[in-house]
Amino acid sequence: MLKELIKEILKEGIVGKTEEIGHTPSPYQIGKFYHVRTVTMAIAGELKGIYQNELVFKDASWVADTGRFNEYLKDTSKLKENEPFKSGVIVGRGAIIDCTEISQVYKNVK
């Protein structure tokens, strides 16, 4: 079911708007690339949707090892280990530790 939801979101471009659900506007911006550290892992991807409790990313990867973090933030190809997701990914906003914008997502296995 989750896989179908992700496919539908990515195919149809469904985007939740925080204003519609009665929350203040989000600091996140659709179409930007983000590196997100959660309580268990790091994910990088292009933000596709913003919902009350989730962020939806397309072309996302699990970044297992960034190498020198400041170098990775300047040039994402400098990462040491990367595992792309097969499709998009939904991240629970409650699990996010921090999030920073990056210039692009490294899309290859490394």
C-alpha positions as CSV (number, residue, x, y, z in Angstrom):
1,M,0.0,0.0,0.0
2,L,2.8,2.4,0.8
3,K,4.5,1.7,-2.5
4,E,1.3,2.5,-4.4
5,L,0.9,5.8,-2.4
6,I,4.5,6.8,-3.3
7,K,3.9,6.0,-6.9
8,E,0.6,8.0,-7.0
9,I,2.3,11.0,-5.3
10,L,5.2,11.0,-7.7
11,K,3.0,10.3,-10.8
12,E,0.3,12.8,-10.0
13,G,2.4,15.4,-8.3
14,I,0.1,15.4,-5.3
15,V,1.4,18.0,-2.8
16,G,0.0,18.7,0.6
17,K,-0.1,22.4,1.5
18,T,0.4,23.3,5.1
19,E,-2.0,26.2,4.8
20,E,-4.8,23.8,3.9
21,I,-4.4,21.8,7.1
22,G,-4.3,24.8,9.4
23,H,-0.6,25.0,10.1
24,T,1.9,27.8,9.7
25,P,3.8,27.7,6.4
26,S,6.7,25.3,6.2
27,P,10.4,26.3,5.9
28,Y,10.7,23.5,3.3
29,Q,10.3,24.3,-0.4
30,I,9.0,21.9,-3.0
31,G,11.6,21.2,-5.7
32,K,14.6,21.8,-3.6
33,F,17.2,19.2,-2.7
34,Y,17.7,18.3,1.0
35,H,19.9,16.2,3.1
36,V,17.8,15.0,6.1
37,R,19.3,13.4,9.2
38,T,16.7,11.3,11.1
39,V,17.0,9.5,14.3
40,T,18.2,6.3,12.5
41,M,19.7,7.4,9.1
42,A,20.4,10.1,6.6
43,I,18.4,10.6,3.4
44,A,18.9,13.0,0.5
45,G,16.3,13.7,-2.1
46,E,14.3,16.3,-4.0
47,L,11.3,17.4,-2.0
48,K,8.0,16.5,-3.7
49,G,5.4,16.9,-1.0
50,I,4.9,18.6,2.4
51,Y,2.3,17.1,4.7
52,Q,1.4,17.7,8.3
53,N,3.5,14.7,9.6
54,E,5.5,13.7,6.5
55,L,7.9,14.9,3.8
56,V,7.8,13.1,0.5
57,F,11.0,12.9,-1.6
58,K,11.7,11.6,-5.1
59,D,15.1,10.5,-6.4
60,A,16.0,9.8,-2.8
61,S,19.0,8.0,-1.4
62,W,20.1,6.6,1.9
63,V,23.4,8.3,2.5
64,A,25.2,5.8,4.7
65,D,28.5,7.6,4.8
66,T,29.0,11.3,3.8
67,G,32.8,11.3,4.4
68,R,33.8,14.8,5.5
69,F,30.3,16.3,6.0
70,N,31.3,19.9,5.0
71,E,32.9,18.6,1.8
72,Y,29.8,16.5,1.0
73,L,27.5,19.5,1.5
74,K,29.6,21.4,-1.1
75,D,29.8,18.5,-3.6
76,T,27.5,15.5,-3.0
77,S,29.6,13.3,-5.2
78,K,32.3,13.3,-2.4
79,L,30.2,10.9,-0.3
80,K,31.6,7.5,0.6
81,E,28.6,5.3,0.6
82,N,25.2,5.9,-1.1
83,E,22.2,3.6,-1.7
84,P,19.4,5.0,-3.9
85,F,15.8,4.1,-3.1
86,K,13.9,2.2,-5.9
87,S,11.2,4.9,-5.8
88,G,10.3,7.8,-3.7
89,V,10.4,7.9,0.1
90,I,8.2,9.3,2.8
91,V,10.0,10.7,5.9
92,G,8.1,11.2,9.2
93,R,8.7,14.7,10.3
94,G,8.9,13.6,13.9
95,A,12.0,11.6,13.2
96,I,13.9,14.5,11.7
97,I,17.0,15.7,13.6
98,D,18.1,18.3,11.1
99,C,17.7,19.2,7.5
100,T,19.9,21.2,5.1
101,E,19.6,22.2,1.5
102,I,22.1,20.7,-0.9
103,S,22.7,21.5,-4.6
104,Q,21.9,18.1,-6.0
105,V,21.3,14.5,-5.0
106,Y,24.0,11.9,-5.8
107,K,21.9,9.2,-7.6
108,N,24.4,6.4,-8.0
109,V,25.3,3.5,-5.8
110,K,28.6,4.1,-4.1
